[in-house]
Amino acid sequence: MLGNMTEHPREDAFTQPDPQNARRTRTHEALLRLTERHATGEHRQRWDEQRMPMAPLDALRRVADLAAGSAQPDPDAPPVDTNDLTAALTLVPWARAEFDQLESGLLQMSKGRGMTWQEIAFGLGLGSAQAARQRHERLSQRADT
């Protein structure tokens, strides 16, 4: 019996898993799943020809639209299932981080081109210059973590 145990050593059996690595792997697998099952149009073409997955926000939007019934699936595509919804939820932090980076960049470019915080607040639909500054600070802090 001990001979069998030494034939297949389990070095990882007592090593705590790395949660960040597990999250990255799950996120990647989620993106591949949603692209494989639900990509359409140019996203489907890129997947079929180059194995290039959809962007996280595009994958989220596609699954949400399909699940809500506001988009039609391709004829051979499977229906959205619970695993697809779980995969989409898995992508939310990635998509949020990308969107936060985009917004932060727009805020920096706006300030760099001389816009006031009040003008920025108006563009964002916020009530005050202070709210726009605070939003920028929050986005900058998130980007640093």
FENBELUR-V916384 format. One record per pair of residues at least 4 apart in sequence whose C-alpha atoms are under 7 Angstrom apart, sorted by the first residue. I is the first residue (numbers start at 1). J is the second residue. D is the distance in Angstrom with one decimal. If there is no record, write none. Layout:
I_J_D, I_J_D
This chain:
1_5_6.7, 2_6_6.4, 3_7_6.4, 4_8_6.9, 5_9_6.4, 18_22_6.3, 19_23_6.0, 20_24_6.2, 21_25_6.2, 22_26_6.1, 23_27_6.0, 24_28_6.2, 25_29_6.1, 26_30_6.0, 27_31_6.3, 27_90_5.9, 27_91_6.0, 28_32_6.3, 29_33_6.0, 30_34_6.2, 30_87_4.5, 30_88_6.9, 30_90_6.8, 31_35_6.1, 31_53_6.7, 31_56_6.7, 32_36_6.0, 32_53_6.0, 33_37_6.1, 34_38_5.6, 34_59_6.3, 34_84_6.5, 35_39_4.8, 35_53_5.6, 35_54_5.9, 35_59_6.8, 37_77_6.3, 37_78_6.7, 38_77_6.4, 39_43_5.4, 39_44_4.7, 40_44_4.5, 41_45_6.4, 42_46_6.1, 43_47_6.2, 43_54_6.1, 44_48_6.0, 45_49_6.0, 46_50_5.4, 46_51_6.4, 46_52_5.6, 47_51_4.1, 47_52_4.8, 47_53_5.8, 54_58_6.1, 54_59_5.9, 55_59_6.2, 56_60_6.2, 56_91_6.1, 56_94_6.9, 56_95_5.4, 57_61_6.1, 57_95_5.3, 58_62_6.1, 59_63_6.2, 60_64_6.1, 60_88_5.4, 61_65_6.0, 62_66_6.1, 63_67_5.9, 63_88_7.0, 64_68_6.0, 65_69_6.1, 65_70_5.1, 65_71_5.2, 66_70_6.2, 66_71_5.0, 66_72_6.4, 66_73_6.7, 66_80_6.9, 67_80_6.1, 73_77_6.0, 80_84_5.9, 81_85_6.5, 82_86_6.1, 83_87_6.0, 84_88_6.1, 85_89_6.2, 86_90_6.1, 87_91_6.5, 88_92_6.7, 91_95_6.2, 92_96_5.9, 93_97_6.1, 94_98_6.3, 95_99_6.2, 96_100_6.0, 97_101_6.2, 98_102_6.3, 99_103_6.2, 100_104_6.0, 100_139_6.2, 101_105_6.1, 101_143_6.9, 102_106_6.3, 103_107_6.2, 104_108_6.2, 104_136_6.5, 104_139_6.1, 104_140_6.8, 105_109_6.1, 106_110_6.0, 107_111_6.2, 107_136_7.0, 108_112_6.0, 109_113_6.1, 110_114_6.6, 110_115_5.5, 111_115_5.1, 111_116_6.8, 115_119_6.1, 115_120_6.7, 116_120_6.3, 117_121_5.9, 117_129_4.6, 117_132_6.2, 117_133_6.7, 118_122_6.2, 118_128_6.1, 118_129_4.3, 119_123_6.4, 120_124_6.2, 120_132_6.6, 121_125_6.0, 121_126_4.8, 121_127_6.5, 121_128_5.9, 121_129_5.5, 121_132_5.0, 122_126_5.9, 126_131_6.4, 126_132_6.7, 127_131_6.8, 128_132_6.6, 129_133_6.3, 130_134_6.1, 131_135_6.1, 132_136_6.3, 133_137_6.2, 134_138_6.2, 135_139_6.2, 136_140_6.1, 137_141_6.1, 138_142_6.2, 139_143_6.2, 140_144_6.3, 141_145_6.7
